[in-house]
Amino acid sequence: MLRLGRDPSADVSGLVYGLRRLYWRMERRIVPGLQAAPRQYEEALERFIRPSIRWLDVGCGRHLLGPWRLEAERSLVSRSDRVFGVDPDLASLRDNTTIQRRCLARVGALPFKNDSFDLVTANMVCEHLREPEREIAEIWRLLADGGLVLLHTPNRWTFPTLFLTPMPQGLKYIAAAALEGRSKRDVFPAYYRLNSSKAIRGVAARCGFDVVSIQMSATGAVFALVPPLAALELCWIRLISSKWAAGARPNIIAVLQKRAPAAQA
């Protein structure tokens, strides 16, 4: 039994840890072998990183991966000789201890020359793009011919995005804190204008990219810390893990490749 002590934060940490352990047991029973979308994104990223690659992460924030994957993140970054990160939030950039070359900038106005990179990554960034076509065109400009873009973003047309999108911003702060442990400073406006397979394919075609792959990915329960809701959500996750229900999965991992100018003519 959890007993309240003198340190309230310790009590909260103990409760959260206990709830997470309960959730993990439920997940193993209801959806055995479930691999969360962030881990799938990490594995996709691992396939592209090599010493000679020129790599830019847009919206790098405080972490390229989740904060719980800090050692894996450091290992990935150490495998590339030229890694840059950009983000429009100065406080986030200052807290990033993994990328040495960091720059304050927005995706639509990147301070790099044409053909500067071989790989651009965006982990949970596309949902924040206000003008995705202009911003993806800017990424095309700074990529070398044949360069790749790796995107990981929510699927607009599925739970939990449909559940969270209509919320007032104040409620989004509360939901982010309660469900994900994120503070108010890490919750940014989201527009979901590049958050479906159709939207990605359309913008890619207009901006000079070929779509290499689009993977719809399941992930862990949003309500992991609320056991009754977590059990129901895990049943839903098991259902959408079937091939016929791929469109209902909550995350998208996409790979785009820049076409050479001759191929676009």
ZAMARGU-4260 file (C-alpha; in steps of 0.2 Angstrom, whole numbers, plus 5000, padded with zeros to 4 digits):
<rodrens>
0) 5000/5000/5000 | 5006/5017/4996 | 5008/5028/5011 | 5009/5047/5011 | 5025/5053/5018
5) 5034/5070/5021 | 5039/5073/5003 | 5024/5074/4992 | 5034/5073/4976 | 5041/5056/4982
10) 5023/5050/4985 | 5018/5056/4967 | 5033/5047/4960 | 5029/5031/4969 | 5011/5032/4963
15) 5016/5035/4945 | 5029/5021/4945 | 5016/5009/4952 | 5003/5014/4939 | 5016/5012/4925
20) 5020/4994/4931 | 5002/4990/4931 | 5000/4996/4913 | 5015/4987/4907 | 5008/4971/4914
25) 4991/4974/4905 | 5000/4979/4889 | 5010/4962/4889 | 4994/4953/4892 | 4982/4962/4880
30) 4994/4967/4866 | 5009/4956/4867 | 5024/4962/4857 | 5018/4979/4855 | 5032/4991/4849
35) 5029/5009/4853 | 5030/5021/4838 | 5044/5031/4845 | 5054/5015/4846 | 5050/5011/4827
40) 5055/5029/4823 | 5072/5026/4832 | 5075/5010/4822 | 5071/5019/4806 | 5083/5033/4810
45) 5097/5020/4815 | 5096/5013/4797 | 5101/5030/4789 | 5115/5036/4801 | 5133/5034/4795
50) 5149/5044/4799 | 5149/5053/4782 | 5130/5059/4783 | 5126/5077/4784 | 5111/5077/4796
55) 5099/5091/4801 | 5086/5088/4814 | 5072/5101/4813 | 5062/5105/4829 | 5076/5096/4839
60) 5070/5104/4855 | 5077/5097/4871 | 5079/5079/4864 | 5079/5070/4847 | 5071/5055/4855
65) 5061/5054/4871 | 5071/5059/4887 | 5070/5041/4893 | 5081/5036/4877 | 5095/5049/4881
70) 5109/5036/4880 | 5102/5029/4863 | 5101/5047/4857 | 5119/5051/4861 | 5124/5035/4853
75) 5115/5039/4837 | 5122/5057/4836 | 5140/5050/4839 | 5139/5040/4823 | 5138/5055/4812
80) 5152/5068/4810 | 5140/5082/4805 | 5124/5084/4815 | 5115/5100/4816 | 5099/5105/4826
85) 5086/5119/4824 | 5072/5124/4834 | 5062/5140/4836 | 5061/5139/4855 | 5077/5146/4863
90) 5074/5138/4880 | 5073/5121/4872 | 5089/5123/4862 | 5098/5128/4878 | 5093/5112/4887
95) 5098/5101/4872 | 5115/5093/4878 | 5116/5080/4864 | 5118/5091/4848 | 5133/5103/4849
100) 5129/5113/4833 | 5112/5121/4837 | 5103/5136/4829 | 5088/5146/4833 | 5077/5145/4817
105) 5060/5141/4810 | 5057/5127/4797 | 5051/5140/4784 | 5068/5150/4785 | 5082/5139/4788
110) 5100/5147/4789 | 5109/5135/4778 | 5115/5135/4760 | 5107/5124/4746 | 5112/5106/4746
115) 5119/5107/4764 | 5112/5090/4770 | 5109/5072/4766 | 5096/5068/4779 | 5083/5079/4788
120) 5073/5072/4802 | 5057/5079/4811 | 5051/5069/4826 | 5034/5075/4832 | 5036/5092/4822
125) 5025/5091/4807 | 5009/5094/4817 | 5016/5111/4822 | 5019/5117/4804 | 5008/5132/4800
130) 5012/5132/4781 | 5018/5114/4777 | 5020/5116/4759 | 5032/5131/4761 | 5041/5123/4775
135) 5044/5107/4766 | 5049/5116/4751 | 5063/5124/4762 | 5069/5107/4767 | 5070/5102/4749
140) 5081/5117/4745 | 5094/5112/4758 | 5094/5094/4754 | 5107/5087/4741 | 5099/5077/4726
145) 5093/5060/4733 | 5093/5067/4751 | 5080/5059/4763 | 5067/5066/4775 | 5062/5055/4789
150) 5045/5061/4798 | 5037/5055/4813 | 5020/5063/4817 | 5002/5059/4824 | 4989/5053/4812
155) 4976/5067/4811 | 4961/5055/4808 | 4962/5044/4823 | 4962/5043/4842 | 4969/5052/4852
160) 4972/5067/4839 | 4953/5068/4836 | 4950/5068/4855 | 4963/5081/4859 | 4962/5093/4844
165) 4946/5102/4849 | 4952/5105/4867 | 4955/5123/4873 | 4973/5126/4875 | 4971/5127/4894
170) 4964/5109/4894 | 4978/5104/4883 | 4991/5109/4896 | 4982/5099/4909 | 4981/5084/4898
175) 4999/5084/4893 | 5004/5085/4911 | 4992/5072/4917 | 4994/5059/4903 | 5012/5062/4897
180) 5021/5071/4911 | 5024/5086/4900 | 5025/5104/4907 | 5017/5119/4900 | 5033/5125/4892
185) 5033/5109/4881 | 5016/5111/4874 | 5015/5121/4857 | 5001/5125/4845 | 4997/5111/4833
190) 4988/5113/4816 | 4988/5095/4809 | 4990/5101/4791 | 5003/5088/4786 | 4996/5073/4797
195) 4988/5061/4785 | 4995/5049/4771 | 4985/5059/4758 | 4992/5076/4765 | 5010/5070/4765
200) 5009/5062/4747 | 5001/5078/4741 | 5014/5090/4748 | 5028/5079/4744 | 5023/5078/4725
205) 5021/5097/4724 | 5038/5100/4733 | 5049/5089/4723 | 5049/5073/4733 | 5046/5055/4730
210) 5037/5045/4744 | 5049/5030/4749 | 5037/5024/4762 | 5023/5028/4774 | 5020/5017/4789
215) 5005/5019/4800 | 5011/5014/4817 | 5002/5009/4833 | 5009/5014/4850 | 5006/5013/4869
220) 4991/5019/4877 | 4988/5038/4880 | 4978/5034/4896 | 4992/5022/4903 | 4991/5030/4920
225) 4972/5027/4921 | 4970/5008/4923 | 4952/5006/4917 | 4954/5017/4902 | 4971/5010/4898
230) 4963/4992/4897 | 4950/4998/4885 | 4962/5008/4875 | 4974/4993/4874 | 4959/4983/4867
235) 4957/4996/4854 | 4976/4995/4850 | 4975/4977/4848 | 4961/4979/4836 | 4970/4992/4825
240) 4986/4981/4825 | 4977/4971/4811 | 4982/4975/4793 | 4965/4979/4788 | 4964/4993/4802
245) 4981/5001/4798 | 4973/5018/4794 | 4966/5019/4811 | 4984/5018/4819 | 4989/5034/4828
250) 5006/5038/4822 | 5014/5040/4804 | 5032/5037/4800 | 5036/5043/4782 | 5052/5043/4772
255) 5053/5055/4757 | 5067/5057/4744 | 5072/5073/4735 | 5071/5071/4716 | 5084/5078/4706
260) 5079/5094/4695 | 5081/5083/4679 | 5068/5070/4686 | 5056/5084/4690 | 5055/5091/4672
</rodrens>
